[in-house]
Every structure is written in structure tokens, then in C-alpha cells.
Amino acid sequence: MPSAYDAFTGPARGLVIAAAVVVLVAGARLAAPILAPLLLAIFLAIILTPTLRWLGRWRVPTWVSLPLLFFLLMDLGSILLLMTTGALEGLRDSLPTYQERFALLSHELGAWLEEMGIEGSLMALPDIFDFSQIRVLLRLLLSNVGSLAGTGLLVLLTVIFLLLEASSLPDKLRRAFHLTPAGEERLQALLSAVNHYMIIKTLASLATAGLIGLWLWYLDIKFVVVWTVLAFILNFVPFLGSFLMAIPTLIFALLQTDVSTVLWVALAYLTVNTLIGNILEPRIMGRGLGISTFVVLLSLMFWGWLFGTVGIFLSVPLTKALMAALEASPHTRPLAILMGPPLLPEQARP
């Protein structure tokens, strides 16, 4: 017996699908405060699943490995949070000492722009580069430390419970959704691809942050912990992350040192991001998750709008999961193909 959905013609069916997508996106937007930490916990669980399996192969029981992972992650997170908070407080307290130099550099830049023919630069630059906004931003970050710690603990507890259910999850999915062997194979391929991407990206971010932190420490740039943590976090952001992580460091390096040191700092960011982000990471990751570069850029904006900061960091794996869902149906498979990378010559043939 045909369903009510089959009774719709092509255009009407498209309108029904579009309306359902709008309702789904609107609901996800409203539920973002709940869904964003849950999504973060799911992807962290995907990263930690191989570790749990490795401990299982060494005959470590689950009731030992899970608490071990929990306390290890909680200790690492607490140490990182304390170090970052202390560095941010030191940065906040030292801002008055940099304000005079910032005003001097802003005046010199405005005078130079006036000489280049850009009128009004002397008056406009103090409004564009408002040093007081940095103090407001730091105060906001420090005031939200407690909330961040609470959210982190909630995410960590969710990760542990997800790992507890990991062994029985495939059977539950198979029974709940009546997965065919082909569907189960697609799901396993998706999980493997996301796991591979998240692990490689995490290791690449650690290497990027470590090398940049060592170089800044060697150059005697202050607040190295802040710039190192910032480099690790922003390395997860496609395209823009490598650029955004360098801007605040270069500004404060200019306030602390001279132009030659700032050039060395810029060279460090350029070298590390080129070596790891453009050479090593693509070689290790291969073709990555098979997503078009343009779609990656669009997904960065869409998931960031939908889930905020978590959506920005998880934009690539979330897009891959969406592509897998689209590919499962013959009606939406063309969209998955359009979102994929350029086809090889043999694939482009009809």
C-alpha cells in the first residue's frame, strides 16, 4: 500500500522535504544549548573508543578502564584550565603597561596612512582598534570560567556513559533501524572516517601548538600558555584557524618587543602551519573525509550559526555525517555527490 508521501508529485515532494528541513533546523537551533555539548561528547567518545578497545585487548576490565579515562581526562582538563586562567589573569593585569605603547603605535600607523593619502586615519584608528575592548573580552572570559568548567564536566560524564554503551550500540542500531548489511557498512565507514579525521586533527593541533609554544618561549614572548592553547583550539577551525591564531600573538609581540621579533613570530606561524597543515596532515589523512572545499567553507558558517563555537570546531565531521545520511537515500544521493570532492576522470564518466 503506497504511503501518503508517495502520493506527492516531484515539486510537491520537494516542498514537503524543504518544509521538514526548515522545521528540523529551527528545532536544532532552539535546542542548541543541549545539542552542542552532546555533539561534542559524541565526537570525543569516537576519539576515545580506540583507546578503550586497546585497553580491552590488554585484558583491562571496563570497570577499571572507564574510571581511569575519566580521572585522566579530568586531571588534564583541570591543569589546562588552571594554567590558562592564570595566564589570562596575568595578561589582564598587565594590559595597562601596554596601553601607552599601543596608543603610540596606533598614532604612528595613522600618521603613515595619512601620508599614503588615506585621510581620516588618525581619527579612525583609535575607534577601530579599541584597546579597552581587549580588557572587556578578558573579563568576560574569566567570568565564564566556572560555567566552562561545569560544561566540561558534564561533557566528560556524557563521554563516559557513551563509552559504557559503545559495545552494545551496533546491535541496538541494527535492531532499532533494521539496518541492512549495506547500511551497516556505510555506518561503519562513517565512524571510521570520522575517527580517523578527529585523531589526525587532534595530533596535528597538538604538534602545531607545541612547536609554536616552543618558538614563542625561545623568543621570550610573554603569556606563552595563552597563545599555545589558542593555537591548539583554532587549529580545528578549517581555513580561518591558522590565520586567526596568529593575529593576537603578533599584536602582543609587537607591544612587547620590536619589529624584527614580530617578523620571527610571523615566520614561525607561517612555517608550522605550512609544514603541518599543508604538507604532513594531508599526506597522513589522504583525501580526508571526501568533502568539497567550498562545502567545507559553507559548513563552517552553517554549523557555526546552528551550534555556535562547537559547530565551528566540528563543522567537517558534522558535514560528513550529513553526507552519509543524504547518500543513504536515492532521492537525496545527488546532493551527497555535489557535496563531495571533484570526481576523478574515470568517476565522471556516465
N, C-alpha and C positions, 0 to 999 in steps of 0.2 A: 504494500500500500504506500503510495507516494506521500511524502511529508508535505507540510504546509510550505516549507522553504522551497521545495522543488516546483511549486506552483507559480513562483515568480519568474518572470522573463529576465533576460540579461540585464537591462537597465534597472529594473525594479530590484533585482537581486543585488546589484551594486549599491543601490541606495540603502538597502537593509544592512549590508555589510558596513557601509560608511557610518550609518547611524549607530550600529553596535560598537564600532571602533571609538566613536566620539564619546559614547557613554562609558566605555571601558577606560579611556584615557582620563576623562573627568573624574571617575571614581578613584583611579590610581593617584591622581593629583590631590584629591581630598584626603586620601589615606597615606600620603607620602610620609608623614611623621612616624607611621608604623611600618610601612613597607620598606623604607630606606634602610633602617637598621637590620631588618630581616634579610634583605638582599645582601647586605654586607656580611652578615653571619653566614649565609648560604655559600658565598664565594670563599670566605675564609675556611669553611668546612671542606670545600672542594680542594683547597690547597693542603689542608692538614690530613686529608684522607690517606694519601700515600704514606705519611709518617705513621699513622695508626696501623696501616697494614704491615709496614716494616717491623714495628714493634710486635705485631701478632706473629710474624714469621720467626721472631726470636722467642716465641712462647711466653710473651709478656701478657698476662690476662688483661681484659678490658677494664676491669675494676681498678687496675693499677695504672694502666697507660693513660686513661682519661683524666684522673686527678693529677697525674704527672704533667700532662699537657696544660691543664687548667692553671696550675700554680706556676708553671714555667712562663706561660704567656702573661699571666697577671703580674709576675715579678718584672718581666721585661717591659711591659706597658707602664708599670708604676715608676720604674727607673727612668724610662724615656720621658714620661710626663713630668717628673720632678726636675730632671735636667733641663728640659725645655722651658718649664715655668721659671726656674731660677735664672736662665739666660734671658728670658723675656723681661723679667723684673729688673735685671741689670741694664738691659737696653732701655727700658722706660726711665730708669733713674738717671741715665747718662745723656738723655736727649737734650737737656738744657745746655750741656757743654758743646753740642754740635749745632745748636740753633744759629749761633752767630756766624759760624763758617758757612752754614747753609745759606744764610741771607747774603753773605759776601759772594759766594759762587753764583747765586741766582742773579745778583746785580751785575756781575761780570758777564754772565751769559746774555742777559737782557741788553747790556751795552753793545756786546758783539753783534747781536741780532739787529739792533738799531743801525749799526754801521753797515750791515749787509742789506739794509733797505727795508727791513720789516718793522714798520712803525708801530708804536704802542707796546713793544715787547717789555720795556722796563716796568710798565704798569700792569701788564697782563700776567707776567710770570709769577709774581707773588700770589696771585689768585689761583693759578693753575697748580703750582707746586706749594700747597699749603702745608707747612711743616707741622702745624698743630693737629692736622688730621692723623698723622702717624701716632701721636700720643693718644688720641681718641681710639684708634684701632687697637693699640696695645692694651689700653684699659679694658676695652670690650673683650679681647681675647682672654685676659687674665680673670675677668669677672665670670667667664663661662667655663673656667677650668673644672669646677665642681660638676656642672652639668655634663661636660665632656667625659669626665671620669665615670659618672653614673651610666651614661650611654654605653661607654666602652665595656663596663662590667656586664650590662645587660646583653650586649652583643656576644661577649665571651661566654656567658652562660648559655645563650642560644646555640652557639657553636658546639658546645659540649653535648647538649641534648641532641643536636643534629647528628653528631658523630656517633652517639649512642644508638641512633636509629639507622645508621648508614648500612649496616649489614642486611637488614630486613627490608630496606627501601625498594630494591629492584623487584622483589617478589610482590610487594604491595602495589607498585605501579603496574606490574604485569596483570595482576588480578583486577585492579580498580578500573583500568582503561582498556583492558583486553588487548594488550599490545601484541601485534604480530611480530614474527621474527625480524622482519624488515624495520618495523618501528622501534623494536628493542635495539637493533643495530645502530639506527640513527641516534637514539638517545645515548648509547654508549659512546658513539663517535663524538657527539656534542660534549659530553662530560670530559672525555679525554682531551679534546681540543681546548676547552676552557681551562682545564687543569694545567695543561702544558703552557698555555699563554700566561696564566697567573703566576706560575712558578718562575718562568723565564723572566717575566716582567719584574717580579719581586727581587730576584737575584740581580738583574740589571740595575734596578733602583738602588739596591744596597751598594753595588760596586760604584755607581755614579756618585752617590752621597759620600762614600768612603774616600774616593780619590779626590773629590772636591774639598772635603773637610781637611784632608792631609795637606793639600796645597794651600788652603787658606791659613791653616795653622803654621805652615812654613813661612808664609808671608807676614805672619803676625797680625792677621785681621781679627779684630775683636768679635765676640759673640759667635764663634765658630759653630757651636751647637745649634743655634737658631738656623744658620744658613745650611748646615748639613741636613737637619730634619726637613727643612723646606725643600731641599733638592730631592730627598727621598720621596716625599709626598707628591711633588709636582711632576716627577718623572713618570707617574702613572697617567698623566693627562696627555693625550695624543697631540702632536704638533706644537701646541702652545706651551706645554710644560717646560721644555728645555729653555725657552725664551723667558718665561715668567720667573723661573727660579734665579736667573742671573740679575734681573733688574734691581731688586732691593740690595743685593750684595754689592753690586757695583756702586750704587748710590752711597752706601755707608762706607765702602772702601775709599771713595773719593773724599768723604768727610773726615776720614781718619788719616789718610796717607796722601800721596802725591799722584800725579797723572801716570807716571811710569808704573807704579804698583798697580793702579787700576787696570792698565793695559795687560799686565801679567795675570791679573784675576780674570779678565775677559778671555785671555788666551787659554786659561785653564778650563773655563766652562766650554769654550768652543772645541778644544781638543777632546775633552772627556765625552761630551755629548756626541761628537762626530765618531769617535772610536767605538763607544758602546752602543749609542742609539742608531747609528747609520751603518756600522760595519759588523760588530760582533753580534748584536741582538738579531738582526735579520738573518745572519748566517745560521745561528743556533735555532731560531724559530722557523726557518724555512719560509713558506708562503704565509705564515701566520694563521689567522683564522679565516682567510679567504673572503675578505670584505673590501669593497671598493674604497679607494682613498677618499673620494667625495662623500661616500656614505658615512665613513668614519667621522668626517667633519660635521655632517648633519646630525649624526647620532650624538656627538659631543654637545651640541646645542639642545637637542630634543631631550635627552636623558637628564641633562643638567637642569633644564626647565622643569622636568617632571619630578625628579627626586633630589634636586639640589646638589650639594657637594658630592654625595655618594654616587649620584648618577653620572657626574663628570668622571670620577675615577673608574667606574665600572661600565662606561659607555661602550667599549669594544666588546666585552663578553656578553653584555645585555643585548647588543645588536646581533651577535652570533646566535644567541638563544632565540631571538625573534625570527631570524632567517631560518633556523631549524623548524620552527613552528609553521612558517609560511611554506616551506618546502614539503611538509608532510601532506598537504592537500593539493590536488591537481588544479584547483581553482586559483590558488594563491602562489603556486610554484613559479609563474613568470616574475612575480615581484622578488622572490628569493634570487632568481637568476640575475635580475637587474641590479640587485644589491651586492652581488658577488664581484670578484676581481675580473679584469679583462680576460676574455676567453682565449685559449691557445688556438693556433690556426686549425688544428685537427678538431677542436671542440666547436669551432664556429661553423663548420660545415653542417648543412641541414641533414 
